[in-house]
């Protein structure tokens, strides 16, 4: 019994020294050595530099990156594209339902930072010469290297796993356009290997004071035959809108049946279109869908839950986008022929004030 206790004590002692030695070895690494190991963990510089472009998807958004550090995001349900974001180190431009704007402030800086990170396969190879090494930090049982830089007015902290040297977390700190404190974290899940290169399988994005969102990467494609102007084109494919006084013509960009008597229809109409047509809150409208006619009530805000009961026929702003959705809760005998027509890509629809 005494011998077993002695052996146990020796094992604990040896484990302590092993862990201590590893920690000392890790903490003695230079910034240059950490960056080299970080790049090697993704597949190595030679392998990364062979990639001219690559893409991956999360939900309905596709992320495209090229070797020059450019990033393009397209959102929509193929072949429909409702939004495009182009990211360069000079500007971040957005085309959402035909409305072209330029993104500024912290959002611009985050897009530009992530473009550089992702084009380097989630390594810090595109940040060389701009990083400050903050040392080896302990977070519970995990040791992480912390490296810091500035992008625009944002302070950015990168955290690398001390054993694998892959990206574990990015923390963005700054002040928003509203003057309020701005803090967003990206926590990366396990890395997956694709053609000898490693990419995170997911990441969790969280902003202080709000719920986080999990993004799961899929459909990774490397070196696609993209058009020469691909990373400079803001072109979308969301149908056409025609506005006249008291009426709107447009297209269905998506729909979602929910049971036998409920469907939500996503249109390509935006607030600017609604305002140009002179449509206002509680206006009664006539909806035409390929020969079928229904009556709708317009809401200029998302309606209360009690307005969405059986028999509801409404149109209101999309809570998850910049367009408007049609909400129909009607008997299945009336809904079935509508759903069949909605299967046509970019089906034409029209609303008129009564």
C-alpha positions as CSV (number, residue, x, y, z in Angstrom):
1,X,0.0,0.0,0.0
2,X,2.9,2.3,0.9
3,X,4.6,1.5,-2.5
4,X,1.4,2.3,-4.4
5,X,1.1,5.7,-2.7
6,X,4.7,6.4,-3.5
7,X,4.2,5.5,-7.2
8,X,1.1,7.7,-7.3
9,X,3.1,10.5,-5.8
10,X,5.9,10.1,-8.3
11,X,3.4,10.1,-11.2
12,X,1.8,13.2,-10.0
13,X,5.2,14.8,-9.6
14,X,6.3,13.8,-13.1
15,X,3.0,15.0,-14.5
16,X,3.5,18.4,-12.8
17,X,7.0,18.7,-14.2
18,X,5.9,17.7,-17.7
19,X,3.1,20.2,-17.7
20,X,5.4,22.9,-16.3
21,X,8.1,22.1,-18.9
22,X,5.5,22.3,-21.7
23,X,4.2,25.6,-20.4
24,X,7.7,27.0,-20.2
25,X,8.5,25.8,-23.7
26,X,5.3,27.3,-25.0
27,X,5.8,30.7,-23.3
28,X,9.4,30.9,-24.6
29,X,8.3,30.9,-28.3
30,X,8.8,34.1,-30.3
31,X,6.1,35.9,-32.3
32,X,7.8,34.7,-35.5
33,X,7.8,31.1,-34.3
34,X,4.1,31.2,-33.3
35,X,3.1,32.6,-36.7
36,X,5.1,29.9,-38.5
37,X,3.4,27.2,-36.4
38,X,0.0,28.8,-37.0
39,X,0.5,28.8,-40.8
40,X,1.9,25.2,-40.7
41,X,-1.2,24.1,-38.7
42,X,-3.4,25.1,-41.6
43,X,-1.4,23.2,-44.2
44,X,1.7,25.3,-44.6
45,X,2.5,28.4,-46.6
46,X,3.4,26.5,-49.8
47,X,0.0,24.7,-49.8
48,X,-2.0,27.9,-49.0
49,X,-0.2,29.9,-51.8
50,X,-1.4,27.4,-54.3
51,X,-5.0,28.4,-53.7
52,X,-6.2,31.2,-56.1
53,X,-9.7,31.2,-54.5
54,X,-12.0,29.1,-52.4
55,X,-15.6,29.3,-51.0
56,X,-17.8,27.9,-48.3
57,X,-21.4,28.2,-47.2
58,X,-23.2,28.9,-44.0
59,X,-27.0,28.7,-44.4
60,X,-28.0,30.8,-47.5
61,X,-24.8,32.8,-47.6
62,X,-21.7,31.8,-49.6
63,X,-18.3,33.2,-48.7
64,X,-15.8,33.6,-51.5
65,X,-12.1,34.5,-50.9
66,X,-9.2,35.0,-53.2
67,X,-5.4,35.1,-52.8
68,X,-5.4,38.9,-53.0
69,X,-7.3,39.2,-49.8
70,X,-10.7,40.1,-51.4
71,X,-13.9,38.6,-50.0
72,X,-17.4,38.4,-51.6
73,X,-20.5,37.3,-49.8
74,X,-23.7,36.3,-51.7
75,X,-27.0,35.6,-50.0
76,X,-30.0,33.9,-51.4
77,X,-31.6,30.6,-52.4
78,X,-29.9,29.5,-55.7
79,X,-30.3,30.8,-58.4
80,X,-31.7,33.8,-56.5
81,X,-29.2,36.3,-55.0
82,X,-30.8,39.0,-52.9
83,X,-27.6,40.5,-51.4
84,X,-23.9,40.9,-52.3
85,X,-21.2,42.3,-50.1
86,X,-17.7,43.1,-51.6
87,X,-14.8,43.5,-49.2
88,X,-11.5,45.1,-50.1
89,X,-9.0,46.8,-47.8
90,X,-10.2,50.2,-49.2
91,X,-14.0,49.8,-48.9
92,X,-16.9,47.5,-48.1
93,X,-19.9,47.8,-50.5
94,X,-23.3,46.2,-50.2
95,X,-26.1,45.6,-52.7
96,X,-29.3,44.5,-51.0
97,X,-32.3,44.2,-53.2
98,X,-30.9,46.7,-55.6
99,X,-30.0,49.3,-53.0
100,X,-26.2,49.9,-53.1
101,X,-24.6,51.3,-49.9
102,X,-21.1,51.6,-48.4
103,X,-20.6,49.9,-45.0
104,X,-18.7,52.0,-42.4
105,X,-17.6,52.1,-38.8
106,X,-16.9,48.9,-36.8
107,X,-18.8,46.7,-39.3
108,X,-16.5,47.8,-42.1
109,X,-13.4,47.0,-40.0
110,X,-14.7,43.6,-39.0
111,X,-15.4,42.6,-42.6
112,X,-11.9,43.8,-43.6
113,X,-10.3,41.9,-40.8
114,X,-12.1,38.7,-41.6
115,X,-11.3,39.0,-45.3
116,X,-7.6,39.0,-44.5
117,X,-8.0,36.1,-42.0
118,X,-10.1,33.9,-44.2
119,X,-8.1,34.5,-47.4
120,X,-5.1,33.2,-45.3
121,X,-7.1,30.1,-44.4
122,X,-7.9,31.4,-40.9
123,X,-4.2,32.0,-40.1
124,X,-2.4,35.2,-39.3
125,X,-0.2,35.1,-42.4
126,X,-1.8,38.3,-43.7
127,X,-1.2,40.2,-40.5
128,X,2.6,39.9,-40.3
129,X,4.3,43.0,-39.1
130,X,1.1,44.3,-37.5
131,X,0.8,42.1,-34.4
132,X,1.8,42.6,-30.8
133,X,2.4,39.5,-28.8
134,X,0.6,39.6,-25.5
135,X,2.0,36.3,-24.2
136,X,0.5,32.9,-23.2
137,X,-2.8,33.3,-21.3
138,X,-4.6,30.6,-19.2
139,X,-8.4,30.4,-19.6
140,X,-9.4,27.6,-17.2
141,X,-7.7,24.4,-18.4
142,X,-6.8,25.9,-21.7
143,X,-3.7,27.9,-22.7
144,X,-4.0,30.4,-25.5
145,X,-1.5,32.7,-27.3
146,X,-2.9,36.3,-27.4
147,X,-1.9,38.5,-30.3
148,X,-3.3,42.0,-30.8
149,X,-3.6,44.4,-33.7
150,X,-5.8,47.4,-34.8
151,X,-8.1,47.5,-37.8
152,X,-9.6,51.0,-38.3
153,X,-10.8,52.1,-34.9
154,X,-11.1,48.5,-33.6
155,X,-8.8,46.7,-31.3
156,X,-8.6,43.0,-32.4
157,X,-7.4,40.2,-30.1
158,X,-6.5,36.8,-31.7
159,X,-6.3,33.8,-29.5
160,X,-4.4,30.7,-30.8
161,X,-4.5,27.2,-29.2
162,X,-1.1,26.7,-27.5
163,X,-0.8,23.0,-28.7
164,X,-2.3,23.1,-32.1
165,X,-1.7,26.8,-33.0
166,X,-5.1,27.0,-34.7
167,X,-7.5,30.0,-34.2
168,X,-9.6,29.6,-31.1
169,X,-11.2,33.0,-30.7
170,X,-11.2,36.6,-32.1
171,X,-12.4,39.5,-30.0
172,X,-13.3,42.8,-31.6
173,X,-13.4,45.9,-29.2
174,X,-14.4,49.4,-30.1
175,X,-17.1,52.0,-30.1
176,X,-20.2,51.8,-32.5
177,X,-21.6,54.5,-34.7
178,X,-24.1,55.2,-31.9
179,X,-21.3,55.9,-29.4
180,X,-21.9,52.7,-27.4
181,X,-19.3,50.1,-26.5
182,X,-18.9,47.6,-29.3
183,X,-17.7,44.0,-28.6
184,X,-18.1,41.0,-30.8
185,X,-16.5,37.5,-30.3
186,X,-16.0,34.7,-32.8
187,X,-15.3,31.3,-31.1
188,X,-14.1,28.7,-33.6
189,X,-15.1,25.0,-33.5
190,X,-13.0,22.0,-34.5
191,X,-11.0,22.3,-37.7
192,X,-11.6,20.1,-40.7
193,X,-9.2,19.1,-43.5
194,X,-10.0,19.7,-47.1
195,X,-7.5,18.9,-49.8
196,X,-4.6,19.1,-47.3
197,X,-5.8,22.4,-45.8
198,X,-7.6,23.0,-42.6
199,X,-10.6,25.2,-42.0
200,X,-12.9,25.6,-39.0
201,X,-16.0,23.5,-39.2
202,X,-18.0,26.2,-37.4
203,X,-17.9,29.4,-35.4
204,X,-20.1,31.0,-32.8
205,X,-20.6,34.8,-33.1
206,X,-21.7,36.7,-30.0
207,X,-22.1,40.3,-29.3
208,X,-22.3,41.7,-25.7
209,X,-26.0,42.1,-24.8
210,X,-27.4,39.9,-27.6
211,X,-27.9,36.3,-28.4
212,X,-25.1,34.5,-30.2
213,X,-25.4,32.7,-33.6
214,X,-23.8,29.5,-34.6
215,X,-22.4,29.3,-38.2
216,X,-21.6,25.9,-39.7
217,X,-19.3,25.8,-42.7
218,X,-20.2,23.4,-45.6
219,X,-19.7,22.9,-49.3
220,X,-16.1,24.0,-49.3
221,X,-14.7,24.4,-52.9
222,X,-11.2,25.3,-53.9
223,X,-9.9,27.0,-57.1
224,X,-13.2,27.4,-58.9
225,X,-13.3,28.9,-62.4
226,X,-14.6,32.3,-61.5
227,X,-15.2,35.2,-63.9
228,X,-12.4,37.8,-64.1
229,X,-14.7,40.5,-62.6
230,X,-16.3,38.3,-60.0
231,X,-14.7,40.0,-57.0
232,X,-15.7,43.5,-58.2
233,X,-19.3,42.7,-59.4
234,X,-22.2,43.8,-57.2
235,X,-24.8,42.2,-59.4
236,X,-27.7,40.4,-57.8
237,X,-30.5,38.2,-59.1
238,X,-33.7,39.1,-57.2
239,X,-36.2,39.8,-60.0
240,X,-37.6,43.2,-61.0
241,X,-39.7,45.7,-59.1
242,X,-42.2,48.1,-60.8
243,X,-43.7,50.9,-58.8
244,X,-46.7,52.9,-59.7
245,X,-49.0,55.0,-57.5
246,X,-51.0,52.7,-55.2
247,X,-49.5,49.5,-56.7
248,X,-46.4,47.3,-56.8
249,X,-45.3,44.5,-59.1
250,X,-42.4,42.2,-58.1
251,X,-41.3,38.6,-57.6
252,X,-41.4,35.9,-55.0
253,X,-37.8,35.1,-53.9
254,X,-38.7,32.4,-51.4
255,X,-41.6,30.7,-49.5
256,X,-42.0,28.5,-46.5
257,X,-45.1,26.3,-46.0
258,X,-45.8,25.6,-42.3
259,X,-48.3,22.9,-42.0
260,X,-51.3,22.6,-44.2
261,X,-52.8,26.0,-43.7
262,X,-49.9,28.4,-43.3
263,X,-47.3,29.9,-45.6
264,X,-44.9,32.8,-45.5
265,X,-43.9,34.3,-48.9
266,X,-40.7,36.4,-49.2
267,X,-41.0,39.2,-51.8
268,X,-38.4,41.5,-53.4
269,X,-40.1,44.6,-52.2
270,X,-38.3,47.0,-49.8
271,X,-39.4,49.9,-47.7
272,X,-38.4,52.3,-50.4
273,X,-40.7,50.5,-52.8
274,X,-43.6,50.6,-50.3
275,X,-43.1,54.3,-49.7
276,X,-43.0,55.1,-53.4
277,X,-46.2,53.3,-54.0
278,X,-47.9,55.3,-51.1
279,X,-48.9,52.2,-49.2
280,X,-49.4,52.9,-45.5
281,X,-50.2,51.1,-42.2
282,X,-53.6,49.3,-42.2
283,X,-54.1,49.8,-45.9
284,X,-56.3,47.1,-47.5
285,X,-54.6,45.6,-50.5
286,X,-55.5,43.2,-53.3
287,X,-52.8,40.5,-54.0
288,X,-52.6,38.8,-57.4
289,X,-50.5,35.6,-57.8
290,X,-50.7,34.1,-61.2
291,X,-54.4,34.6,-61.6
292,X,-55.3,34.0,-58.0
293,X,-56.6,37.0,-56.0
294,X,-56.5,37.6,-52.2
295,X,-57.1,40.5,-49.9
296,X,-54.3,41.6,-47.6
297,X,-53.8,44.1,-44.8
298,X,-50.5,46.1,-44.7
299,X,-48.5,46.5,-41.5
300,X,-45.6,48.9,-41.4
301,X,-44.2,47.0,-38.4
302,X,-44.0,43.4,-37.4
303,X,-47.5,42.6,-36.1
304,X,-48.3,41.3,-32.6
305,X,-48.7,37.6,-32.2
306,X,-52.5,37.9,-31.8
307,X,-52.7,39.3,-35.3
308,X,-51.2,36.1,-36.8
309,X,-54.0,33.7,-36.0
310,X,-56.2,31.6,-38.2
311,X,-57.5,33.6,-41.2
312,X,-54.7,36.2,-41.1
313,X,-53.7,37.6,-44.5
314,X,-51.0,40.2,-44.0
315,X,-47.9,41.8,-45.5
316,X,-45.2,43.3,-43.2
317,X,-41.4,43.8,-42.9
318,X,-39.2,40.8,-42.8
319,X,-37.8,40.6,-39.2
320,X,-34.6,39.0,-40.6
321,X,-34.1,41.1,-43.7
322,X,-34.8,44.3,-45.6
323,X,-37.7,43.0,-47.7
324,X,-41.4,42.4,-47.0
325,X,-43.1,39.0,-46.4
326,X,-46.7,37.9,-47.0
327,X,-48.3,35.8,-44.2
328,X,-51.2,33.6,-45.1
329,X,-53.1,31.5,-42.6
330,X,-56.0,30.1,-44.6
331,X,-57.7,26.8,-45.2
332,X,-55.7,24.2,-47.0
333,X,-58.2,24.0,-49.8
334,X,-57.3,27.7,-50.6
335,X,-53.6,27.4,-49.8
336,X,-52.7,24.3,-51.8
337,X,-53.1,25.9,-55.3
338,X,-51.1,29.0,-54.1
339,X,-48.2,26.8,-52.8
340,X,-48.1,25.0,-56.1
341,X,-47.7,28.3,-58.0
342,X,-45.0,29.5,-55.6
343,X,-42.7,26.7,-56.8
344,X,-42.0,28.7,-60.0
345,X,-38.7,30.6,-59.7
346,X,-39.2,34.3,-59.3
347,X,-43.0,34.0,-59.7
348,X,-44.6,37.4,-60.5
349,X,-46.9,39.0,-57.9
350,X,-48.7,42.3,-57.6
351,X,-50.4,44.3,-54.8
352,X,-52.8,47.2,-55.3
353,X,-54.5,49.5,-52.8
354,X,-58.3,48.9,-52.7
